[in-house]
Amino acid sequence: MLCAYTKENASVLATEAHKNDGPFHCPECETELILKQGRVKIAHFAHLPNTDCSYAGEPESETHIETKLEIYKALQLQPGVSKLQVERYLKEVRPDISFCFEQRYIALEIQISPLSFDELIRRTAAYTKKNIYVLWMPILSLEMFSGRYAPKEWERDLSSLYNGIVYYWSHGLDLVPVEFEKYMLTPGRYSSWSEKASKRYVSPKMLPAVSILKLSPLRQPKRFPYPAARLWGLPVDDASA
């Protein structure tokens, strides 16, 4: 984990902490944490072995951690951004990054590992209940534009949640909105059909890049199987322009 709390209950990043700022403790289980600042791995806090805490679960990838830090540092330089924090503890949810902008609270979720539909719905609903607008962001890979692309199931879920758009993080605060258009299969020599849409593959369409801070608050009404949600994204008219 990147963020811990000091004895004064102030949040501190492992990359900015000093050992004499401790002792440090976990915001969830409140047990003491170890500050690890080496030359090989990115600085982080660790639980003691065998600690029973959700924060002590599977470690995040270096890519995930580096992305969090890059976005955090970019947001630090932006006027109008306040209450910026990495891994803010909100009981039911723990956003990768959260901040206040134009009097709205925004949560950023960087998605790399598989995400079940139920977990997507649970966490999105939890943010909505707390009046927080959430942006789910996979990391952009240009390989997806080399031809046909088979999106993961959770990418399709994000596309449905955000009215046909998936917001892929590129660098800094830049996002690449992507639409999944139909990928048409051509008939074989002995096929009776002329052309049909693939159920597995799509043709990704890259939309103009946009900054995280140029997105807007969206109030998504309840529509099966998605609950009412507060989302951070492009208005429908802008997304389709």
C-alpha positions as CSV (number, residue, x, y, z in Angstrom):
1,M,0.0,0.0,0.0
2,L,1.2,3.5,-0.8
3,C,-0.6,5.5,1.9
4,A,-0.6,5.1,5.7
5,Y,-1.6,7.3,8.7
6,T,0.8,8.8,11.2
7,K,0.2,8.9,14.9
8,E,-1.5,12.3,14.4
9,N,-3.9,10.5,11.9
10,A,-2.5,12.4,9.0
11,S,-2.2,10.5,5.7
12,V,1.2,10.2,4.2
13,L,2.6,8.7,1.0
14,A,5.4,6.1,1.3
15,T,7.4,8.0,-1.3
16,E,7.2,11.2,0.8
17,A,7.4,9.7,4.3
18,H,10.4,9.7,6.6
19,K,11.0,7.0,9.2
20,N,10.9,9.6,12.0
21,D,7.3,10.5,10.9
22,G,6.2,7.1,12.4
23,P,4.9,5.0,13.8
24,F,2.6,4.4,10.9
25,H,-0.7,2.5,11.0
26,C,-3.2,1.1,8.6
27,P,-6.4,3.1,8.2
28,E,-8.5,-0.1,8.2
29,C,-7.1,-2.5,10.8
30,E,-5.1,0.2,12.6
31,T,-2.2,-2.1,13.1
32,E,1.4,-0.8,12.8
33,L,2.9,-0.7,9.3
34,I,6.5,-1.0,8.1
35,L,7.8,1.7,5.8
36,K,9.9,0.1,3.0
37,Q,12.0,2.5,1.0
38,G,14.6,0.6,-1.1
39,R,16.3,1.0,-4.5
40,V,14.6,-1.8,-6.3
41,K,10.9,-1.5,-5.5
42,I,8.8,1.6,-5.3
43,A,8.5,2.8,-1.7
44,H,5.4,1.3,0.1
45,F,4.0,0.4,3.5
46,A,3.7,-3.3,4.5
47,H,1.7,-5.1,7.1
48,L,3.5,-7.5,9.5
49,P,3.3,-11.2,8.3
50,N,-0.1,-13.0,8.8
51,T,-2.0,-9.7,9.4
52,D,-5.7,-10.2,8.8
53,C,-6.6,-7.1,6.8
54,S,-7.9,-6.6,3.3
55,Y,-5.1,-4.1,2.7
56,A,-2.6,-6.9,3.3
57,G,-4.0,-8.9,0.3
58,E,-2.4,-9.5,-3.1
59,P,0.3,-6.8,-3.8
60,E,-0.4,-4.4,-6.7
61,S,1.7,-4.5,-9.8
62,E,4.5,-2.0,-10.4
63,T,2.5,-0.6,-13.3
64,H,-0.5,0.0,-11.1
65,I,1.6,1.8,-8.5
66,E,3.5,3.9,-11.0
67,T,0.3,4.9,-12.7
68,K,-1.2,6.0,-9.4
69,L,1.9,8.1,-8.6
70,E,2.0,9.7,-12.0
71,I,-1.6,10.8,-11.9
72,Y,-1.3,12.0,-8.3
73,K,1.8,14.1,-9.1
74,A,0.0,15.6,-12.2
75,L,-3.0,16.5,-10.1
76,Q,-0.8,18.2,-7.5
77,L,0.1,20.8,-10.1
78,Q,-3.5,21.6,-11.1
79,P,-5.2,24.7,-9.8
80,G,-8.6,24.0,-8.3
81,V,-7.8,20.5,-7.1
82,S,-8.0,20.0,-3.4
83,K,-8.3,17.2,-0.8
84,L,-6.1,15.1,-3.1
85,Q,-5.2,11.7,-1.6
86,V,-4.0,8.3,-2.7
87,E,-5.9,5.2,-1.3
88,R,-8.3,7.2,0.8
89,Y,-10.0,4.9,3.3
90,L,-13.8,5.2,2.8
91,K,-14.8,1.9,4.5
92,E,-16.7,0.2,1.7
93,V,-14.3,1.5,-1.0
94,R,-10.7,2.6,-1.3
95,P,-10.2,4.7,-4.5
96,D,-6.8,4.6,-6.1
97,I,-6.9,8.5,-6.1
98,S,-9.6,10.9,-4.9
99,F,-9.9,14.6,-4.9
100,C,-12.2,17.6,-4.9
101,F,-12.7,19.6,-8.1
102,E,-15.2,22.3,-8.7
103,Q,-17.0,21.4,-5.5
104,R,-17.4,17.8,-6.5
105,Y,-15.7,14.7,-5.1
106,I,-14.1,12.4,-7.7
107,A,-12.7,8.9,-7.3
108,L,-10.3,7.4,-9.9
109,E,-10.1,3.6,-10.2
110,I,-7.2,2.3,-12.3
111,Q,-8.2,-1.1,-13.5
112,I,-5.7,-3.6,-14.7
113,S,-6.6,-6.9,-13.1
114,P,-9.9,-8.8,-13.7
115,L,-13.0,-7.2,-12.2
116,S,-16.2,-9.1,-11.7
117,F,-19.5,-7.4,-12.7
118,D,-20.8,-7.7,-9.1
119,E,-17.7,-5.9,-7.7
120,L,-18.0,-3.2,-10.3
121,I,-21.6,-2.6,-9.4
122,R,-20.9,-2.8,-5.6
123,R,-18.2,-0.2,-5.7
124,T,-19.9,2.1,-8.2
125,A,-23.0,2.0,-6.0
126,A,-20.9,2.7,-2.9
127,Y,-19.4,5.8,-4.5
128,T,-22.8,7.0,-5.6
129,K,-24.2,6.6,-2.1
130,K,-21.3,8.8,-0.8
131,N,-22.0,11.5,-3.5
132,I,-18.7,10.7,-5.2
133,Y,-18.3,10.7,-9.0
134,V,-16.3,7.7,-10.2
135,L,-14.1,7.2,-13.2
136,W,-13.0,3.6,-14.0
137,M,-9.8,3.7,-16.2
138,P,-8.0,0.8,-17.8
139,I,-4.5,1.5,-19.1
140,L,-4.2,2.1,-22.8
141,S,-2.4,-0.4,-25.1
142,L,-1.9,0.6,-28.7
143,E,-2.0,-3.1,-29.7
144,M,-5.8,-3.0,-29.4
145,F,-5.9,-0.8,-32.5
146,S,-3.8,-3.2,-34.7
147,G,-7.0,-4.8,-36.0
148,R,-9.7,-6.8,-34.3
149,Y,-9.7,-6.7,-30.5
150,A,-11.3,-9.1,-28.0
151,P,-12.2,-6.9,-25.0
152,K,-12.2,-8.5,-21.6
153,E,-15.7,-9.0,-20.1
154,W,-15.1,-6.2,-17.6
155,E,-14.1,-3.8,-20.4
156,R,-17.5,-4.5,-22.0
157,D,-19.1,-3.8,-18.6
158,L,-17.4,-0.5,-18.4
159,S,-18.5,0.4,-22.0
160,S,-22.1,-0.3,-21.0
161,L,-21.8,1.6,-17.8
162,Y,-20.4,4.7,-19.6
163,N,-22.9,4.8,-22.5
164,G,-20.6,3.0,-25.0
165,I,-17.3,4.7,-23.9
166,V,-14.2,3.2,-22.1
167,Y,-11.8,5.7,-20.8
168,Y,-8.2,4.4,-21.2
169,W,-5.5,6.2,-19.3
170,S,-2.6,7.3,-21.5
171,H,-0.2,9.4,-19.4
172,G,-0.3,12.3,-16.9
173,L,-4.0,13.4,-16.9
174,D,-4.7,12.3,-20.5
175,L,-7.3,9.8,-21.4
176,V,-8.2,8.2,-24.7
177,P,-11.9,7.5,-24.9
178,V,-12.6,4.4,-27.0
179,E,-15.8,3.1,-28.6
180,F,-16.2,-0.6,-29.4
181,E,-17.7,-0.7,-32.9
182,K,-18.9,-4.0,-34.5
183,Y,-16.3,-6.2,-36.1
184,M,-17.8,-7.7,-39.2
185,L,-16.9,-11.3,-40.1
186,T,-16.5,-12.1,-43.8
187,P,-18.1,-15.3,-45.0
188,G,-16.1,-18.4,-45.9
189,R,-16.3,-20.2,-49.2
190,Y,-19.1,-22.4,-48.1
191,S,-21.0,-20.0,-45.8
192,S,-24.6,-19.2,-46.5
193,W,-24.4,-15.8,-44.8
194,S,-22.9,-12.7,-46.4
195,E,-21.5,-10.9,-43.4
196,K,-22.2,-10.8,-39.7
197,A,-21.0,-9.1,-36.5
198,S,-18.6,-11.0,-34.4
199,K,-19.6,-11.8,-30.8
200,R,-16.0,-12.0,-29.6
201,Y,-14.2,-9.2,-31.5
202,V,-14.8,-5.5,-31.8
203,S,-13.2,-2.7,-33.8
204,P,-11.9,-0.1,-31.3
205,K,-12.5,3.5,-32.4
206,M,-10.2,6.1,-30.7
207,L,-11.9,9.4,-29.9
208,P,-10.0,12.6,-29.3
209,A,-7.9,12.6,-26.1
210,V,-9.3,14.4,-23.1
211,S,-7.9,15.4,-19.7
212,I,-9.4,13.9,-16.6
213,L,-10.3,17.4,-15.4
214,K,-12.2,18.2,-18.6
215,L,-14.7,15.5,-17.9
216,S,-18.1,16.2,-16.4
217,P,-20.3,14.9,-13.6
218,L,-22.9,12.4,-15.0
219,R,-26.0,11.3,-13.1
220,Q,-26.8,7.9,-14.7
221,P,-30.4,6.8,-14.1
222,K,-31.0,3.2,-13.0
223,R,-31.2,0.8,-15.9
224,F,-31.0,-2.9,-15.7
225,P,-28.6,-4.4,-14.7
226,Y,-26.9,-1.2,-13.6
227,P,-28.0,0.9,-10.6
228,A,-28.3,4.7,-10.5
229,A,-24.8,6.0,-10.6
230,R,-22.7,9.1,-10.3
231,L,-20.0,8.9,-13.0
232,W,-17.2,11.1,-14.2
233,G,-17.1,11.2,-18.0
234,L,-18.1,12.8,-21.3
235,P,-21.7,14.0,-21.7
236,V,-23.5,11.7,-24.2
237,D,-23.6,14.4,-26.9
238,D,-19.9,15.2,-26.6
239,A,-19.0,11.5,-26.7
240,S,-20.8,10.8,-29.9
241,A,-19.6,14.0,-31.7
